Amino acid sequence: MLFWNYYINKNHPHRTTWNSGKYRYFDNVWIAQILKDIIALKTDEEQIKDANKFLEYFCQMNALDFNNIPEANGALKQ
């Protein structure tokens, strides 16, 4: 998974560089987007089912709406 599909520097959206150490943690929405992308890559029905259950749990624990996870909008998606 390419980090830049999910992250964009709001101050410098045209740059895809690491400029500071302050971004140590992923936003919960980014994680949900990554989990959705992982599910889309899976072909085994059992793995898809397990990954979906984990995504539902992750959304519940982080107060995210499972049905309304926005599409990734990082620097590479611009």
N, C-alpha and C positions, 0 to 999 in steps of 0.2 A: 504494500500500500504506500503510495507516495504522500508524504506529509503535506506537501504543497497543494494537494487536491482539497485539503480541508482547512488549511491555515492561510490567512492573508494578513499582512501587516497593514493595519488601517491607516497608519501615518504615511507609509510608502508602499501603496498597493502594487506598484510596478516592479518592486524588488522582491526577489526570492532568495534572501540571504539571512543568515543568523547574525544579528547585530548585537544582541545582548543576551545575558543569561537569565533574564527575568521570565522567559516563557518555559518554565520547567514542567508545567502540567498541561495536559490536554483539557480542553473544555468538554463538558459532558455531552454536548450536542455533537461534537466531533467524534467522540467515541461511538455514539449511537449511529452516526453516519458510517463509520468504519465497519461496525457490526453488520449494518444493512448490506454494505458492499461485500463483506465476507460471505453472507448468506447467499447473495446473488452469484457468487463463484462456485458454491457447492453444487454437487450433482447427486450425492447420496441423500435419499429422502430422510433417513434417520439423522444424519448430520444437520440437515436443514431444520428438522423439527427441534433438535437440541439447541441449535444456534438461535432459533426464534424464541424458544423458551428463555434462553439466557438474555436475549435482547429485551423481552418483556420484563424480566426481573430487573435488569439494569435500568430501564425506563421507570419502573415503579420506585426503585430505591433512590432515583435522582430526580423525581417529580417531573419527568418528561412525558409528553403525550405520545404513546407508541404509534398512533395512527397519523401523527402530524410531525414527523421528523423531517426537517427541511433537507433539500438536496445539498450535497457538498458544493461550496461556493468559494473554494480556496484560490490561491494565486494562479494555479494551472488551469482552473475552470473559467477564468475571466475571458 
